[in-house]
Amino acid sequence: SLSLRKAKTPRRPGQKKPSNIEKDPVGVYCRIRPLGAEDEECCVEMISSATIQLHAPDGLKANRNGEFKETQYSFKKVFGINTNQIELFEDVAKPLIEDLIHCKNGLLFTYGVTGSGKTFTMTGSPGEGGLLPRSLDILFNTIGPFQAKRFVFKPDEKNGMEIQGQVDALLERQKRDSQQSVPKTPSSRQKADPEFADMISSEEARKFENVDEDCCYSVFVSYIEIYNNYIYDLLEDAQFDPIRPKWLGGGTPVRNNEFIAPQSKILREDQNHNMYVAGCTEVEVKSTEEAFEVFWKGQKKRRIANTELNRESSRSHSVFTVKLAQAPLDADGDHILQDKNQVNVSQLCLVDLAGSERTSRTRAEGSRLREAGNINQSLMTLRTCMEVLRENQICGTNKMVPYRDSKVTHLFKNYFDGEGKVRMIVCVNPKADDYDETMLVLRFAEVTQEVEVARPIDRPICGLAAGRRHRNRAFKDELSSRLDERGDPNNADDPALLKQLMESLPSLPNFELVDPADDQSLPRLIEILERRHRVRQMMAQQYDQTANTLKSMFQQFDGQINAKETFLHAQRCKLSEKEKVILSQKTELERLEKKSKTLEYKVDILQKTTDMYEQDKRSLRQELETRDQRLQRELTDRKRMEQRMQGMVTDTKFKWEKECERRVNAKQLEMQNKLWVKDEKLKQLKAIVTESSGVGVFPTERPEKPERPSRERDHNVGQMRSASPSPLHTGLPVHPMHRRSHSAGGEKWVDHKPSSNLDLDTVMQPILPNAIKVSTPNEKALSKCQKYVLRHQELASDGEIETKLIKGNVFKTRGGGQAVQFTDIETLKHECPTASSRKRGSGSGDGAAHMEDIENRVS
């Protein structure tokens, strides 16, 4: 009949914690990984075995004015760059394994920035096994001789354990062996995995001596990952690859045995209020190699990706749980005690947290960006929970701890409430680029050290006497030796045979002799003794016959055995030869298997890397096409702009050619006017000379003012002016009075001529004899003068430059300064010689006065 016994996960009785309960702080350790290159700048320094110093890199000091000071952080212990894996295991993980064997739970997790060595610390590499393989090795080295047979302990899928009888366990094993479709757990009798065998050498093997030999043990392992805040079972047998899923073109999953979407697991609470993952696969393992093979099976399904900071960055939090079920032996020391109250299940969770990262440094996009956001959010929730726990314990408050905000904190809620020992390893990358993230990690580690967790209580397994297994083994050894000795027929000293012989004889009656001459009792006693003598003789004869028969049978058997031994000897010779061949083939097979596994792992990594590169290639190609289109648009705009600029250059060139032609014509006209004036003067001079050389008969007359030829006439007879002109008048030269400008008074003037004015080289120029010329007016110049004039140039409506003389009076103000009051404006205008108007000066006065002014200024 099937007998099931349910075991419970160990828990402190009752939810109300006594006030005098002992507590221990969370053990926080720090491990510093070596720098990637010798010339890299380092920002972390190990001060002592428990203290490190963090200092800002030189570039950061320069950017922030050197305001950062060195900061020191203390831990339970600091492991430097020269620390090997065995030293780290001895101080951190070994006590947790000892507690696991003594029915106490434990939690160990690694925390740090991406690329700081968390996965290496937890898993390790060939030749340098991490905490996980070393924990499995010391556990099985300790409980190996005391393990129960398979299926004696069976999970009940409710975070408990059922105990089956020996018969039911045997039926389960036979059923598993007969059903080929059911995936078998690896056999513990197989040889060690070559990859695992390289991780831990025989010299580094460890074991505990204080194990309870009166108990039977069984180990169950499970492996989950928390990806984007969803829980996935890495040991679940499914026909899909969660890393490279296959989809149809329409976006639906393939259903015909190729791909089934992975189902996330949910968290539940058992009857003892402990959190567990419902429906999680728990595999019973019997050796270190078998357990590590199960771990490696799940590790291949774990999500990793290539980022700018880490070639194989973990994109999820992984939790490897080692569950140890133990039950005491019965009083005889032969079978497991069928008492559910004496069965205990303890577990150790080894957690590899994904590293915190900044997307500005990793340049994550798409799914990588979403993964980084979920990782940072879960780590932020863990920090918040630690801060609230610390505040509740220090200040005596009762704030609610937000465990449910993240699957990581919700799963391990019981540990922080006092269900086991908690230890954390802070992995630090000392390079200067990780300074900001490292500072946040170390601050969180400081807060975590101040959180206290209730110390687990030691509980005895049962009240039976110790040494039951040893006494049972000694009894079996003695029994087997006695049974071997029973093969000798002359062995008469065996108490069991004597007892059996005495029981087969007739029993003696109970009577009492009171007289030597008793006629009734003595004959009766003699008769009984004679009867016993006859029975004894008959038994001796029968015994001799049986012994003779057995001797003949033994002789016959000896002959047959000799013949069989001869045959076996020949077969052994052949078998030894076959074994040599098999051994050589096994050696070759192991080498090929190791090579095959290594190549499979490399192919898997290369396939993942190829997929990522293909995705990057597609994105880069798309970006290149976008940039090509943008470049084509820019080229088109540039050509359009060039055409527009060419048109503008052509228009500007044509405009300036017209302007240059106009200015050349104006200059030619100006030179012609100068030549005309000189010709007139020469004519007058010639007339004066002619008159002075005569007798003087004629009276002296004032010659008439010669008429100035028109512009059209000058233009027509311009070529004739080079010859000596004939005198027009014979009288004396006339010196008419020219009109003086209003600005020619006796006052002192401030002549303000801005530096931006153009020099027009005109004949008429305003002359201020008593003036102080300045380009910018100042108080000193204004205080010395009574008048002020500003030469202002602007473009007239006909396109010519027009000069305005803006005049004013200078007077003192009440504050002691100088002010100007404008009173008059004179305009000097430049006109084209082809225009109808020929004004070239001030608008005041007529044409005759204008000509006289020109002549007087030239003379």
C-alpha positions in Angstrom: 0.0 0.0 0.0 1.1 3.5 -0.8 2.2 5.5 2.3 2.7 9.2 1.8 4.2 11.5 4.4 4.3 15.2 3.9 7.4 17.2 5.1 7.3 20.9 5.7 9.9 23.6 5.0 11.5 24.6 8.3 10.0 27.7 9.8 10.0 29.4 13.2 6.8 28.6 15.1 4.3 31.4 15.1 4.4 34.7 13.3 4.9 36.8 16.4 8.5 37.3 17.1 9.7 37.4 20.7 11.3 40.6 21.8 14.5 38.9 23.0 15.2 37.0 19.7 18.8 37.2 18.5 19.5 38.9 15.2 22.5 39.0 12.9 23.2 41.7 10.3 23.2 40.8 6.6 26.8 39.6 5.8 28.1 41.9 3.0 31.4 41.0 1.3 33.2 42.9 -1.4 35.3 41.4 -4.3 37.4 43.5 -6.6 38.1 42.2 -10.1 41.3 42.9 -11.9 41.5 45.7 -14.5 41.1 44.7 -18.1 44.3 46.6 -19.2 47.3 47.8 -17.2 47.1 51.3 -18.5 43.5 51.8 -17.4 42.7 54.3 -14.7 41.7 52.8 -11.3 39.2 54.4 -8.9 39.1 51.8 -6.2 41.8 51.0 -3.6 41.9 48.3 -1.0 42.9 49.9 2.3 42.6 46.9 4.6 41.0 43.4 4.7 37.7 45.1 5.5 37.9 48.6 4.0 38.2 50.0 0.4 38.6 53.6 -0.7 36.8 55.1 -3.7 38.2 58.2 -5.3 37.0 60.2 -8.3 38.9 59.8 -11.6 41.0 62.7 -12.8 38.6 63.6 -15.6 35.7 63.9 -13.3 37.6 66.1 -10.9 38.4 68.4 -13.8 34.8 68.6 -14.9 33.5 69.3 -11.4 36.2 71.6 -10.1 37.8 68.8 -8.0 35.1 68.9 -5.3 35.0 65.1 -4.8 36.9 63.6 -1.9 38.0 60.1 -1.3 35.2 57.9 0.3 35.8 54.8 2.4 33.5 51.9 2.7 33.7 49.0 5.2 32.5 45.4 4.7 32.6 42.2 6.6 35.6 41.2 4.5 37.2 42.5 1.3 38.7 40.2 -1.3 41.4 41.8 -3.5 42.3 41.1 -7.1 44.6 38.2 -6.1 41.9 36.3 -4.2 41.2 32.9 -5.7 37.8 31.1 -5.8 38.6 28.6 -2.9 39.4 31.5 -0.5 36.1 33.2 -1.3 34.2 29.9 -0.9 35.7 29.1 2.5 34.7 32.5 4.0 31.3 33.1 2.3 29.5 29.9 1.0 30.9 27.1 3.2 29.1 28.2 6.4 25.8 28.3 4.4 26.3 24.7 3.3 26.9 23.7 6.9 23.7 25.4 7.9 21.9 23.7 5.1 22.9 20.3 6.4 21.7 21.4 9.9 18.2 22.2 8.6 18.7 26.0 8.2 17.9 28.0 5.1 20.3 30.3 3.3 20.4 33.0 0.6 23.5 34.1 -1.2 23.4 36.6 -4.1 25.9 38.6 -6.1 25.3 42.3 -6.8 27.2 44.9 -8.9 27.6 46.8 -12.1 27.5 45.0 -15.4 30.8 43.4 -16.2 32.0 43.4 -12.6 32.5 39.6 -12.4 29.2 38.4 -10.8 28.6 35.4 -13.0 32.3 34.4 -12.7 32.1 34.5 -9.0 28.9 32.4 -8.9 29.7 29.9 -11.7 33.4 30.1 -12.4 35.3 28.7 -15.3 37.3 25.6 -16.1 40.1 25.3 -13.5 38.5 28.0 -11.3 35.1 26.7 -10.1 32.8 29.3 -8.6 30.7 29.2 -5.5 27.9 27.1 -7.0 30.0 24.0 -8.1 32.0 24.1 -4.9 28.9 24.2 -2.8 27.5 21.1 -4.6 30.8 19.3 -4.3 31.1 19.8 -0.5 27.5 18.9 0.0 27.7 15.5 -1.8 31.1 14.7 -0.3 29.5 15.1 3.1 26.1 13.3 2.7 27.1 10.8 -0.1 27.2 7.6 2.0 23.9 8.5 3.7 21.7 9.3 0.7 18.3 7.7 0.4 17.4 5.8 -2.8 15.6 7.7 -5.6 11.9 8.5 -5.2 11.9 7.8 -1.5 11.4 11.6 -1.1 9.0 13.1 -3.6 8.0 16.8 -4.0 4.2 17.4 -3.5 4.2 20.6 -5.8 3.1 22.7 -2.8 6.6 23.5 -1.4 6.5 20.3 0.7 7.9 16.8 0.5 6.3 13.4 0.5 7.9 10.2 1.8 7.2 6.9 0.0 7.9 3.4 1.2 10.7 1.3 -0.2 8.2 -0.7 -2.4 6.6 2.4 -3.8 9.9 4.0 -4.5 11.1 0.8 -6.3 7.9 0.9 -8.4 8.6 4.5 -9.3 12.1 3.7 -10.4 11.0 0.8 -12.5 8.3 2.9 -14.0 10.8 5.6 -14.9 13.1 3.0 -16.5 10.3 1.5 -18.5 8.9 4.7 -19.9 11.4 5.9 -22.5 9.4 9.1 -23.2 9.9 10.4 -19.7 13.1 12.4 -19.5 15.5 10.7 -17.1 17.7 12.4 -14.7 21.4 11.8 -15.4 22.7 8.7 -13.7 25.1 9.2 -10.8 27.1 6.1 -11.9 28.3 7.9 -15.0 31.7 9.3 -15.1 32.3 13.0 -14.2 31.5 15.7 -16.8 34.8 16.7 -18.3 33.9 20.4 -18.0 33.0 20.1 -14.4 36.0 17.8 -13.6 38.3 20.6 -14.7 36.6 23.1 -12.4 37.4 21.5 -9.0 40.6 19.5 -8.5 40.9 16.6 -6.1 43.1 18.6 -3.8 40.4 21.3 -3.4 37.7 18.8 -2.4 36.1 19.6 1.0 33.6 17.8 3.4 32.1 18.2 6.8 32.7 15.7 9.6 29.9 16.6 12.0 27.1 15.2 9.8 24.3 13.2 11.5 24.7 9.6 10.3 21.4 8.5 11.7 19.5 10.4 8.9 18.8 9.8 5.3 19.3 12.7 2.8 18.1 13.5 -0.6 19.0 16.6 -2.8 16.6 18.4 -5.2 17.7 21.2 -7.5 15.6 23.8 -9.5 16.7 26.6 -11.7 14.6 29.7 -12.7 15.3 33.1 -14.2 13.4 36.4 -13.7 13.3 38.1 -17.1 11.4 41.4 -17.6 9.8 40.7 -14.1 8.4 37.3 -15.3 9.6 34.0 -13.9 10.6 31.2 -16.3 11.6 27.6 -15.5 15.0 26.9 -17.1 14.7 23.1 -16.4 11.3 22.7 -18.1 11.3 20.3 -21.0 9.7 22.1 -23.9 10.0 21.9 -27.7 11.3 25.4 -28.1 14.3 27.5 -27.8 13.5 30.6 -25.7 16.5 32.5 -27.0 15.7 32.1 -30.7 12.0 31.6 -31.0 10.5 30.7 -34.4 7.5 32.6 -35.7 5.3 32.5 -38.8 5.1 35.4 -41.2 1.8 36.5 -39.8 3.2 36.9 -36.3 1.7 33.6 -34.8 3.8 30.9 -33.2 4.5 27.6 -34.9 2.4 24.9 -33.2 3.4 21.6 -34.9 6.1 20.5 -32.5 8.5 23.3 -33.3 7.6 26.2 -31.0 5.3 26.8 -28.1 5.5 30.1 -26.3 7.2 29.8 -22.9 4.8 30.1 -20.0 5.8 32.3 -17.1 5.4 30.9 -13.6 3.6 32.5 -10.7 4.5 32.9 -7.0 2.4 31.2 -4.3 2.4 31.1 -0.6 2.4 27.7 1.2 0.7 26.8 4.5 3.7 28.1 6.4 3.5 31.5 4.6 6.7 30.8 2.6 6.9 32.0 -1.0 7.6 29.5 -3.8 7.4 29.2 -7.5 4.3 27.1 -8.4 4.9 24.4 -11.1 8.7 24.7 -11.0 10.6 21.6 -12.0 12.6 20.0 -9.1 15.1 17.3 -10.1 16.5 14.8 -7.7 20.2 14.4 -8.0 22.6 12.0 -6.4 26.1 13.4 -7.2 27.9 16.6 -7.9 28.4 15.8 -11.6 24.7 15.1 -12.0 23.7 18.3 -10.2 26.1 20.4 -12.3 24.8 18.7 -15.5 21.3 19.8 -14.6 22.6 23.3 -13.9 24.4 23.5 -17.2 21.2 22.4 -19.0 19.4 25.4 -17.6 22.3 27.7 -18.1 22.2 27.1 -21.9 18.6 28.5 -21.9 19.4 31.6 -19.9 19.1 34.9 -21.7 22.4 36.7 -22.4 23.2 39.4 -24.9 26.1 41.4 -26.3 26.3 45.0 -25.1 28.9 47.8 -25.4 30.2 47.0 -21.9 29.9 43.2 -21.7 30.2 40.6 -24.5 28.0 38.1 -22.6 25.8 40.3 -20.4 23.2 38.5 -18.3 19.7 39.9 -19.2 17.9 38.2 -16.3 18.2 37.4 -12.7 18.9 33.6 -12.2 18.1 31.6 -9.0 19.6 28.2 -8.5 17.9 26.5 -5.5 19.4 23.5 -3.7 16.8 21.8 -1.5 17.9 19.2 1.0 15.3 16.8 2.4 16.3 14.7 5.5 14.5 12.2 7.8 15.9 10.1 10.7 16.2 6.4 10.7 13.9 4.2 12.9 15.1 2.7 16.2 16.6 -0.3 14.4 18.6 2.0 12.1 17.5 0.2 9.0 14.6 2.2 7.5 13.5 5.8 7.4 11.2 6.8 10.2 7.7 7.2 9.0 6.8 10.3 11.1 6.0 13.5 9.2 6.9 15.7 12.2 10.5 14.4 12.0 11.0 15.3 8.3 12.7 18.6 7.5 13.4 20.4 4.2 16.1 23.1 4.1 17.1 25.1 1.0 19.9 27.3 -0.2 19.3 29.9 -3.0 22.2 31.0 -5.1 21.2 34.1 -6.9 23.1 35.8 -9.8 21.6 39.2 -10.2 21.9 41.0 -13.5 24.1 44.0 -13.4 22.8 47.5 -13.2 23.7 49.6 -16.3 23.2 53.0 -17.9 21.7 53.0 -21.3 23.8 56.0 -22.3 26.9 53.8 -22.0 25.5 50.5 -23.3 23.7 52.3 -26.2 20.8 49.8 -25.7 17.9 50.0 -28.2 14.7 48.0 -28.6 14.5 44.9 -26.5 17.9 45.5 -24.9 16.6 48.9 -23.7 13.5 47.3 -22.2 15.6 44.6 -20.5 17.9 47.2 -19.0 14.9 49.2 -17.7 13.4 46.1 -16.0 16.7 45.1 -14.5 17.3 48.6 -13.1 13.7 48.7 -11.8 14.0 45.4 -9.9 17.3 46.4 -8.4 15.8 49.8 -7.4 13.0 47.9 -5.6 15.6 45.8 -3.8 17.3 48.9 -2.6 14.0 50.4 -1.5 13.1 47.3 0.5 16.5 47.4 2.3 16.1 51.1 3.1 12.6 50.5 4.6 13.7 47.5 6.6 16.7 49.5 8.0 14.4 52.5 8.9 11.9 50.1 10.6 14.6 48.5 12.7 16.5 51.7 13.6 13.5 54.1 14.2 11.1 51.5 15.5 8.5 52.3 12.7 6.3 49.8 11.0 6.3 50.9 7.4 5.1 48.4 4.8 8.0 47.0 2.9 7.2 47.0 -0.9 8.2 43.3 -1.5 5.5 42.9 -4.2 6.8 45.6 -6.5 9.3 43.1 -7.9 9.4 39.3 -8.4 12.9 39.2 -6.9 12.0 40.8 -3.6 8.7 39.0 -3.4 10.3 35.6 -3.8 12.9 36.2 -1.0 10.6 38.0 1.3 10.8 35.2 3.9 14.6 35.4 4.2 14.5 39.1 5.2 11.7 38.4 7.6 14.0 35.9 9.4 13.7 32.5 7.6 17.5 32.0 7.1 20.9 33.6 6.8 21.4 36.2 4.1 24.8 37.0 2.5 25.7 39.3 -0.3 28.8 39.6 -2.4 29.3 43.1 -4.0 31.4 42.7 -7.1 33.3 45.9 -8.0 35.1 46.8 -11.3 37.8 49.4 -10.3 38.0 51.1 -13.7 37.3 54.8 -13.8 34.5 54.6 -16.4 32.3 52.8 -13.8 32.8 55.3 -11.0 29.3 56.7 -10.8 27.6 53.2 -10.9 30.2 51.8 -8.4 29.5 54.6 -6.0 25.7 53.8 -6.0 26.4 50.1 -5.5 28.7 50.8 -2.5 26.1 53.1 -1.0 23.5 50.4 -1.3 25.9 47.9 0.3 26.3 50.2 3.3 22.5 50.3 3.8 22.2 46.5 3.5 24.9 45.9 6.2 22.7 47.7 8.7 19.7 45.4 8.1 19.4 42.7 10.7 17.8 39.2 10.2 16.6 36.9 12.9 19.0 34.1 13.7 17.6 30.6 12.8 16.9 28.3 15.8 18.6 25.0 16.1 16.2 22.1 16.4 16.9 18.4 17.2 15.8 15.9 14.6 14.4 13.3 16.9 14.7 11.8 20.4 16.0 8.4 19.4 19.4 7.2 20.6 22.4 8.1 18.5 24.5 5.5 16.6 21.6 3.5 15.2 23.0 3.2 11.7 26.4 2.1 13.1 24.9 -0.6 15.3 22.7 -1.9 12.5 25.7 -2.1 10.2 27.7 -3.9 12.8 24.8 -6.4 13.4 24.6 -7.1 9.7 28.3 -7.7 9.4 28.2 -10.1 12.3 25.2 -11.9 10.9 26.9 -12.3 7.5 30.0 -13.7 9.1 28.0 -16.2 11.2 26.1 -17.4 8.1 29.4 -18.0 6.4 30.5 -20.1 9.3 27.4 -22.3 9.2 28.8 -24.1 6.2 31.1 -26.2 8.5 29.2 -29.5 9.7 31.5 -30.1 12.8 30.6 -26.7 14.2 28.8 -27.8 17.3 29.4 -24.7 19.3 26.8 -22.6 17.5 24.3 -21.5 20.2 21.5 -21.3 17.7 22.0 -25.0 16.6 22.2 -26.1 20.3 19.0 -24.3 21.1 17.3 -25.8 18.1 18.5 -29.3 19.0 17.3 -29.0 22.6 13.9 -27.8 21.5 13.6 -30.9 19.2 14.1 -33.4 22.1 11.3 -34.6 24.4 10.7 -32.3 27.3 11.6 -33.4 30.8 8.7 -33.7 33.3 8.5 -31.7 36.4 8.9 -33.9 39.5 10.8 -33.8 42.8 13.0 -36.6 44.3 12.5 -36.8 48.1 13.9 -40.3 48.6 16.7 -42.3 47.0 14.4 -45.3 47.1 11.6 -43.7 45.1 10.2 -46.4 42.9 7.9 -44.2 40.9 10.0 -41.2 39.9 13.3 -42.8 39.1 11.9 -45.4 36.7 9.9 -42.7 35.0 13.0 -40.5 34.7 15.1 -43.4 33.3 12.4 -44.1 30.7 12.3 -40.5 29.5 16.1 -40.3 29.3 16.2 -43.5 27.3 13.6 -42.1 24.9 15.6 -38.9 24.5 18.7 -41.0 23.9 17.0 -43.0 21.1 15.7 -39.7 19.5 19.2 -38.3 19.7 20.7 -41.5 18.0 18.1 -41.2 15.3 18.9 -37.5 14.8 22.6 -38.3 14.7 22.1 -41.0 12.1 19.9 -38.7 10.0 22.4 -35.9 10.4 25.2 -38.2 9.3 23.2 -39.3 6.2 22.4 -35.7 5.4 26.1 -34.8 5.9 27.2 -37.6 3.6 24.7 -36.5 1.0 25.8 -33.0 1.2 29.5 -34.0 0.9 28.8 -35.9 -2.2 26.8 -33.0 -3.6 29.6 -30.6 -2.6 32.2 -32.9 -4.4 30.0 -32.9 -7.5 29.6 -29.1 -7.2 33.3 -28.7 -6.8 33.9 -30.6 -10.0 31.4 -28.4 -11.8 32.9 -25.3 -10.3 36.4 -26.3 -11.4 35.1 -26.8 -14.9 33.3 -23.4 -14.7 36.4 -21.7 -13.3 38.5 -23.0 -16.2 35.9 -21.7 -18.6 35.7 -18.4 -16.7 39.5 -18.1 -16.8 39.4 -18.3 -20.5 36.6 -15.9 -20.7 38.3 -13.5 -18.4 41.4 -13.5 -20.7 39.1 -12.6 -23.6 37.3 -10.0 -21.4 40.5 -8.3 -20.3 41.5 -7.9 -24.0 38.0 -6.5 -24.7 38.2 -4.2 -21.7 41.5 -2.8 -22.9 39.8 -2.0 -26.3 36.8 -0.6 -24.5 39.0 1.5 -22.2 40.8 3.0 -25.2 37.5 3.6 -26.9 36.1 5.2 -23.8 39.1 7.5 -23.5 38.6 8.6 -27.1 34.9 8.9 -26.6 35.3 11.1 -23.5 37.8 13.3 -25.4 35.3 13.6 -28.3 32.4 14.3 -25.9 34.3 17.0 -24.2 35.3 18.5 -27.5 31.7 18.2 -28.8 30.3 19.9 -25.7 32.9 22.7 -26.0 32.0 23.1 -29.7 28.3 23.0 -29.0 28.7 25.8 -26.5 30.9 27.8 -28.9 28.4 27.2 -31.7 25.6 28.4 -29.5 27.4 31.5 -28.5 28.4 32.2 -32.1 24.9 31.6 -33.3 23.6 34.1 -30.7 26.4 36.6 -31.7 25.5 36.0 -35.4 21.9 36.8 -34.8 22.7 39.9 -32.9 25.1 41.0 -35.7 22.5 40.3 -38.3 20.1 42.4 -36.4 22.7 45.2 -36.1 23.5 44.8 -39.8 19.8 45.2 -40.7 19.5 48.3 -38.5 22.7 49.7 -39.8 21.6 49.1 -43.4 18.3 50.8 -42.7 20.1 53.7 -41.1 22.5 53.8 -44.2 19.5 54.0 -46.5 18.0 56.7 -44.5 21.2 58.7 -44.5 21.5 58.1 -48.3 18.0 59.6 -48.8 18.9 62.5 -46.6 22.1 63.0 -48.5 20.3 63.0 -51.8 17.8 65.6 -50.5 20.7 67.7 -49.3 22.5 67.4 -52.7 19.2 68.4 -54.4 18.9 71.4 -52.1 22.5 72.3 -52.7 22.1 72.2 -56.5 19.0 74.4 -56.1 20.8 76.7 -53.9 23.8 76.9 -56.3 21.4 77.8 -59.1 19.8 80.4 -57.0 23.2 81.8 -56.0 24.3 81.9 -59.6 21.2 83.9 -60.5 21.9 86.3 -57.6 25.6 86.6 -58.6 24.5 87.3 -62.2 22.1 90.0 -61.1 24.6 91.5 -58.7 27.3 91.5 -61.3 25.0 93.2 -63.8 24.0 95.8 -61.2 27.6 96.6 -60.2 28.6 96.8 -63.9 25.8 99.5 -64.3 27.0 101.2 -61.2 30.6 101.1 -62.3 29.6 102.5 -65.7 27.6 105.2 -64.0 30.5 106.1 -61.8 33.0 106.2 -64.7 30.7 108.5 -66.6 30.4 110.7 -63.6 34.2 110.8 -63.2 34.6 111.6 -66.9 32.1 114.5 -66.6 33.9 115.8 -63.5 37.2 115.8 -65.4 35.6 117.6 -68.4 34.2 120.3 -66.0 37.7 120.8 -64.6 39.1 121.1 -68.1 36.4 123.6 -69.0 37.2 125.8 -66.0 40.9 125.7 -66.8 40.2 126.7 -70.4 38.1 129.6 -69.3 40.9 130.8 -67.0 43.5 130.5 -69.7 41.3 132.5 -72.0 40.9 135.3 -69.4 44.6 135.2 -68.7 45.3 135.5 -72.4 43.0 138.4 -72.7 44.7 140.2 -69.8 48.1 139.7 -71.3 46.9 141.0 -74.6 45.4 144.1 -73.1 48.5 144.9 -71.0 50.7 144.7 -74.1 48.7 147.4 -76.0 49.0 151.2 -75.9 45.9 151.5 -73.8 43.9 153.7 -76.3 40.7 152.0 -75.3 39.2 152.7 -72.0 39.2 149.9 -69.5 35.9 148.1 -69.4 34.6 145.4 -67.2 34.2 142.5 -69.5 31.0 140.7 -69.5 30.8 137.4 -67.8 31.3 134.7 -70.3 28.4 132.4 -70.9 28.9 128.8 -69.7 28.2 126.4 -72.5 25.5 123.9 -71.9 26.2 120.2 -71.0 25.2 119.2 -74.5 27.6 121.6 -76.1 30.4 120.5 -73.8 29.7 116.9 -74.8 29.7 117.8 -78.5 32.9 119.9 -78.5 34.8 118.0 -75.9 37.5 117.1 -78.4 38.2 120.8 -79.3 39.2 121.9 -75.8 42.7 120.5 -76.1 43.6 123.4 -78.5 44.5 126.9 -77.3 41.2 128.8 -77.0 40.7 132.2 -78.5 40.1 135.1 -76.1 36.4 135.8 -75.4 36.8 139.2 -73.6 39.4 141.9 -73.8 38.5 143.6 -70.5 40.0 143.1 -67.0 39.3 139.9 -65.1 36.3 139.9 -62.9 36.5 138.7 -59.3 32.9 138.3 -58.1 32.2 137.8 -54.5 31.1 134.3 -53.7 28.5 133.4 -51.2 29.9 132.3 -47.9 28.2 129.5 -46.0 26.3 130.3 -42.8 28.7 128.0 -40.9 31.7 130.3 -41.7 31.2 132.6 -38.6 33.7 133.3 -35.9 32.5 130.7 -33.5 34.3 127.4 -32.8 32.7 124.4 -34.3 32.6 120.7 -33.5 32.9 119.0 -37.0 31.4 115.5 -36.5 32.3 113.3 -39.4 31.4 109.6 -38.8 34.1 107.1 -39.9 31.5 105.4 -42.0 31.1 108.4 -44.4 32.5 108.1 -47.9 35.0 110.5 -49.5 33.2 111.7 -52.6 36.1 113.9 -54.0 33.6 116.6 -55.1 34.6 120.2 -56.0 32.5 121.7 -53.4 33.6 120.8 -49.9 32.3 122.3 -46.7 35.1 124.3 -45.0 35.0 125.1 -41.3 38.2 127.0 -40.5 37.8 127.1 -36.7 36.6 123.6 -36.0 37.5 120.5 -34.0 37.1 117.4 -36.2 35.9 114.3 -34.4 34.5 110.9 -35.5 32.6 110.5 -32.2 31.3 113.5 -30.2 32.6 113.8 -26.6 32.0 116.1 -23.7 35.5 117.6 -23.9 35.1 118.8 -27.5 31.6 120.1 -26.9 32.8 122.1 -23.9 35.3 124.1 -26.0 32.9 125.0 -28.9 29.7 126.9 -29.4 28.5 125.3 -32.6 28.0 121.7 -33.8 27.7 120.2 -37.3 27.0 116.6 -38.3 27.9 115.3 -41.7 25.2 112.7 -42.5 25.2 110.7 -45.8 22.3 108.9 -47.2 21.0 107.5 -50.5 18.6 109.7 -52.3 15.6 108.5 -54.2 17.5 108.6 -57.6 20.2 106.4 -56.2 22.8 109.1 -55.7 24.6 109.8 -52.4 23.3 112.9 -50.6 25.2 114.7 -47.8 23.4 116.7 -45.1 25.0 119.2 -42.8 22.9 119.2 -39.6 23.9 122.3 -37.5 23.1 123.2 -34.0 24.0 125.4 -31.0 25.9 123.9 -28.0 24.8 125.1 -24.5 25.4 124.0 -21.0 22.9 122.1 -18.9 22.0 122.5 -15.3 23.7 119.3 -14.4 27.1 120.6 -15.7 27.0 118.7 -19.0 26.6 119.8 -22.6 23.6 119.7 -24.9 23.0 120.4 -28.6 20.0 122.2 -30.1 19.7 121.6 -33.8 18.8 124.8 -35.8 19.6 124.3 -39.6 20.2 121.6 -42.3 22.2 122.1 -45.5 22.0 119.5 -48.2 24.8 118.7 -50.7 23.5 116.5 -53.5 25.3 114.6 -56.3 23.5 114.4 -59.6 24.1 112.5 -62.9 25.5 114.7 -65.7 22.9 113.3 -68.1 20.0 114.6 -66.0 18.2 117.9 -66.8 19.2 119.5 -63.5 22.9 120.4 -63.1 23.0 121.3 -59.4 26.1 120.1 -57.6 26.1 121.9 -54.3 23.9 123.7 -51.9 20.3 124.3 -52.8 20.6 128.0 -51.8 21.7 130.7 -54.3 21.3 131.0 -58.1 23.5 129.6 -61.0 25.7 132.7 -61.3 26.6 132.7 -57.7 27.3 129.0 -58.0 29.7 129.5 -60.9 31.5 132.4 -59.2 31.9 130.3 -56.0 33.6 127.5 -58.2 35.9 130.0 -59.9 37.0 131.7 -56.7 37.7 128.3 -55.0 39.8 127.2 -58.0 41.7 130.5 -58.1 
